Amino acid sequence: MLIMLSFVLGTCEYVVIGILPNIAEDLNVSITQTGLLISAFAIVYSVGAPLITAYLSRFPRYRTVLSLMFLFTLGNVACMLAPNYPVMLASRIFLAAVSSALISMSMTFAPDVAPRKYTSSVISWIFAGFNIASVFGVPFSMFIVQFASWRVAFAFIVVVSILLLLLMVKFLPTKNLPPTNNIMEQLVLLKDRRIIMAVSAMILSGSSAYCFYTY
């Protein structure tokens, strides 16, 4: 279920890459403007992941993740029905903020769904969902627009998200982690040079892999 969640989040992230020309034509904007649907998403996602997650960690984990999943579904509905470019851009920015927190908080369930010795394997499989989405997300969206509107790609994400939300309600552990009331207690980790180096390596590797996608 967590792997499926990361796949849906990844598909939402990558889906617009293959349909930028279609979106530009339908919303009557330039291809350059539609490129912001990717760059704005990436900027908000990268900034929002640590900050939003740190803030939300003070709230009950189970309800927070379900609420984020509900908002994620609404965000994709907004993209699917977007009547113009500003609404589409705002919806993508909203999705970036929600997705960044959702994937981070979903990781906290890994120890609850698998024995301790398999926790790292579960987390690696969750990240594998993103890799699968990066491989199939773009071809999927390009395949869709051969036969239907680009909005159908978002409709697919909406349907899968609703099904996944129902599964999460039923199967996610309801046990909550001890709340964290001070966001600075979490951000203090950034003083560790080892963490800074690890995060920097991930940023650089991700940038080198994804910077050419829009081209």
N, C-alpha and C positions, 0 to 999 in steps of 0.2 A: 504493500500500500504506500509506504514512504517512497519507494522507488518510482511508483506510478505518479506520485505527487511531483517528484523532481522532474520526471519526463514531461508532465503537463506544464510545469513552470518553465522548463527549457524550451518547449515548443512555442509557448507564448512569447518568449524572448526572441526566438529566431524566426518566427513565422513571417514577419514582415519583410525579411531580407529578400525573399524570392518574389514578392508581390509589390514592391515599391512602384514600378511603372504603372501597375493597375490601379493602385491607390491614388497615385498622382493624377491619372486621367479621370478617375471617377470623382475625385474631390476638386478637380480643376485647379491644381497647384503644380509648381515645378518639381522635377525629380530631386532638385537640391533641397527643397523644403521638406519633402517626404523623408529625406535622409535624416532629418532631425528626429524622426520617430525612433531611430536607432540610437543616435548619439545622446539625445536627451534621456532616453531610457537608461543607457549605460551610466551616465553621470549620476542620475538620481539613485540608481541601484547601488553603485559603488559607495556613495556617501551615506545612503540610507541604511545599508546593511548593518554596520556597527552601531549607529546612533539610534535608529528606531528599535532594533532588537534589544539594546541595552535599556531603553526606556520601558519597553513592553514586558521585560522580564520581571517587573514588580507585580504583574497581574497574574491571575490563575492561568496556568499554561494551557490546559485543555480548552477552556472557553476562548482564550485568546487565539489559538490556532484555528479553531472553528470559525471564529469571527473573521479572521484574516482570509480564510478560504471562501467565506461568503462574499467578502468584499472583492476578492480576486475574480469570482464568477461575475459579479456585477460589473467589474471593470471590463471584462471581455464582452459582456452584453453591450456596454457603451461603445466599444470599438466596432462591434458588429453593426450597430445601428447609427453610427456617427454620421450626421447629416452634412458636416463640413470639416475642414481641416483643423480649426481650433479645438473642436470637440474631440477629434481623433488624437491630437497631440496631448491634450489634457488627460485623456483616458490612458494613454501610454505612460505618461508621467505618474499618474495614480497607480497604475499596475506595477511600475518599477518599485515604488515605495512599498507596496503591499507584498510583492514577490520577494524582495530582499529580506524582509522580516520573516516571511512565511517559511522560506527554505532554512533560515538560520534556526528558528524555533523548532522546526520539525526534527532537526538533528538531535534535540534533547530527548526525543522519544526512543532513540536507538537503544539505550541500555534497558528500556522497559519491554522491548519487543524481541530481544534476543539475549541469551546468556552473556555474561560479562566477557568471556573469552572471544565471543564473536562480534562484540560491539564495533571494533574497528572495521571488520569486514562489512557489517551492515552500512556503516557510514560510507565506505568506499563504493558500495553498490548504489547508495543514494546519489553520490556524485556521478556514477555511471549513467544514471537516468538522464543527466544533463548532456553527457557525451552522446547518448543515443539520440536525444532530441536534436543535437547539433548536426548529426549525420542525416536524420530523416526529416527534420523540421522544414528545411528549405526545399528539398525535393517534393515534400508533401504539399506545401503551399503552391509551388509551381504546377504541380499536377492538378490541384483543385481548380486553378484559374483557367486551365485548358477547357474545362467543361462547365464552370459556373463562376459566379462572382467571387471576388476575394473575401467577401463577407462570410462565405460558407466556411472558410478556414477558421474564422473566429467562432462560428456557430458550432463547429466540431469541438473546439476547446471548451465552449460553454457546456455542451452536453456531457463531456467527459468530466468536467469539473463538478457538475451537479451529482453525478454518480459517485465520484470520489468523496464529495462532502458527506453523502449518506453513509458511505463505508467508514469514514472517519468518526462520525457520530456514534456508530455502533462498536467499532473495534479499537479506537484509540484509548490507551489507558487514561483514566481520569485522575490519577495521582498527580499532585502538583509538587513542584520543586519549591524549596524555601524562597520566599520573595526577596528580591534585591531592591532596596529602597534608594540607594545612592548610586547614580550613574557613574560617578567619578571612581567608585570602587572597582568598576569593571574596566574603565578606560585607562586605569593605572597600569594595566598590562602592557600598554604601548610604550612604557618606559624600558621594557626588556628589549635589549638589542637583538636578541635571538628571534623574538617575535617580529620585530621590525624587519629584519632580514628575510624571514620566511614570507611575510606579507608582501614585501617588495618583490621578491622572486615570483610570487603568484601574479602580482599586478603586471610585471614585465612580460611574463610568459603568456598571460591572457591577452595583453595588448598586442603582442606580436602575432598571435594566432587569429585574432578577430578584427584587427584594424582594416583588413582588406575586404571584409565581407560585403560591404555596401557597393564595392566596385565590381 
